[in-house]
Amino acid sequence: MTKSDTGAKAVRTVTRSDLYEAVYQRVGLSRAESAELVETFLVEVSDTIARGETVKLSSFGSFVVRAKGERVGRNPKTGIEVPITPRRVLVFKPSNILKARINGQSETGLED
C-alpha cells in the first residue's frame, strides 16, 4: 500500500492478477481463460497505442499519443541548459462519466 499524493488515505494498486481474478469471478471463465482474455485485451490496447492511434473506451476515457517537440530544459541543480529531444508521450483523458464517478457525483445526463 502507498499513500496518495495528498496523503489523505492509503490506495491499493490493482495488478494483472487482480484483473484476472475479477474476470474469473464475474464472467465465469476458467482462471486460465480469464488470464488469456485480460492479456489479449492489454496487448491489443498496447499495440494500438504504440502505432500512435487513440484508444477510446466508452464511459471510461481515451488514451492519446501526443508528439512533443524539441525544447530546452534546465538542470535545476546546476542551472545548465540541456536540450530535450522530441518524443511521443501517452496521455489519458478520462470521460465525463469517470470524472463524475471519481468525484461521487451523479452520472445521469453525462456523456463521454
Stockholm file with secondary structure:
# STOCKHOLM 1.0

chainA/1-112         MTKSDTGAKAVRTVTRSDLYEAVYQRVGLSRAESAELVETFLVEVSDTIARGETVKLSSFGSFVVRAKGERVGRNPKTGIEVPITPRRVLVFKPSNILKARINGQSETGLED
#=GR chainA/1-112 SS CEECTTCSSEECCCCHHHHHHHHHHHHCCCHHHHHHHHHHHHHHHHHHHHTTCCEEETTTEEEEEEEECCEEEECTTTCCEEEECCEEEEEEEECHHHHHHHTTCCCTTCCC
#=GC SS_cons         CEECTTCSSEECCCCHHHHHHHHHHHHCCCHHHHHHHHHHHHHHHHHHHHTTCCEEETTTEEEEEEEECCEEEECTTTCCEEEECCEEEEEEEECHHHHHHHTTCCCTTCCC
//
